[in-house]
């Protein structure tokens, strides 16, 4: 009983010898990849994270253009009265 030109013996020998070798190679390759990934993760855990904050220029405090002569509160240039004490600006 021949299966094709090689016979059934070659197929059985290929399965008995080749399949375990293939499994060992795949397992070793997976273990090497896993260990490499773990080494990379442990190296990343030792690094200090750097956080960059975006500065919104509309929220930056602008120093007052002038000060109230009565209470000393800071005022913008276009104000006519002090927001703190209500004194008129001269």
C-alpha positions as CSV (number, residue, x, y, z in Angstrom):
1,X,0.0,0.0,0.0
2,X,1.9,3.0,-1.3
3,X,0.8,6.6,-0.8
4,X,2.2,8.4,-3.7
5,X,5.9,7.9,-4.4
6,X,7.3,7.9,-0.9
7,X,5.0,5.6,1.0
8,X,3.4,5.9,4.4
9,X,6.7,5.3,6.3
10,X,8.1,8.7,5.3
11,X,5.0,10.5,6.5
12,X,5.0,8.8,9.9
13,X,8.8,9.4,10.2
14,X,8.2,13.1,9.4
15,X,5.5,13.4,12.0
16,X,7.4,11.5,14.7
17,X,10.7,13.3,14.3
18,X,9.8,16.6,12.7
19,X,6.8,17.6,14.8
20,X,8.7,17.4,18.2
21,X,11.6,19.4,16.7
22,X,9.2,22.0,15.4
23,X,7.5,22.3,18.8
24,X,10.9,22.7,20.6
25,X,12.0,25.4,18.2
26,X,8.7,27.3,18.6
27,X,8.8,27.0,22.4
28,X,12.4,28.2,22.6
29,X,11.7,31.1,20.3
30,X,8.7,32.1,22.4
31,X,10.7,31.9,25.6
32,X,13.4,34.0,24.2
33,X,10.9,36.6,23.0
34,X,9.2,36.6,26.4
35,X,12.5,37.1,28.3
36,X,13.5,39.9,26.0
37,X,10.1,41.6,26.6
38,X,10.5,41.2,30.4
39,X,14.0,42.7,30.2
40,X,12.6,45.7,28.2
41,X,9.8,46.2,30.7
42,X,12.1,46.1,33.8
43,X,14.4,48.7,32.1
44,X,11.4,50.9,31.4
45,X,10.3,50.7,35.1
46,X,13.6,52.1,36.2
47,X,13.2,55.3,34.2
48,X,11.8,58.5,35.7
49,X,8.8,59.8,33.7
50,X,9.0,63.3,32.4
51,X,5.8,65.3,32.2
52,X,5.5,68.3,29.9
53,X,2.7,70.6,30.6
54,X,1.2,72.8,27.9
55,X,1.1,76.5,28.9
56,X,-2.2,78.2,28.0
57,X,-1.2,81.8,27.4
58,X,-4.8,83.0,28.1
59,X,-4.4,81.8,31.7
60,X,-1.0,83.4,32.4
61,X,-1.3,86.1,35.0
62,X,-0.5,89.5,33.6
63,X,1.1,92.0,36.0
64,X,-1.1,95.0,36.8
65,X,-0.5,98.1,34.7
66,X,-0.9,100.4,37.7
67,X,-1.9,100.4,41.3
68,X,-4.7,102.1,43.3
69,X,-3.3,105.1,45.2
70,X,-5.9,104.5,48.0
71,X,-5.6,100.8,48.8
72,X,-2.7,99.6,46.6
73,X,-4.7,97.0,44.6
74,X,-3.4,96.2,41.1
75,X,-5.5,97.5,38.2
76,X,-5.6,97.3,34.5
77,X,-4.8,100.3,32.4
78,X,-8.4,100.8,31.1
79,X,-10.2,100.7,34.5
80,X,-11.6,103.9,35.8
81,X,-12.4,102.8,39.4
82,X,-10.5,100.4,41.8
83,X,-12.2,97.0,42.0
84,X,-11.1,96.6,45.6
85,X,-12.1,99.8,47.3
86,X,-14.1,101.6,44.5
87,X,-12.0,104.7,44.6
88,X,-11.8,106.6,41.3
89,X,-8.5,106.5,39.4
90,X,-6.7,109.7,38.9
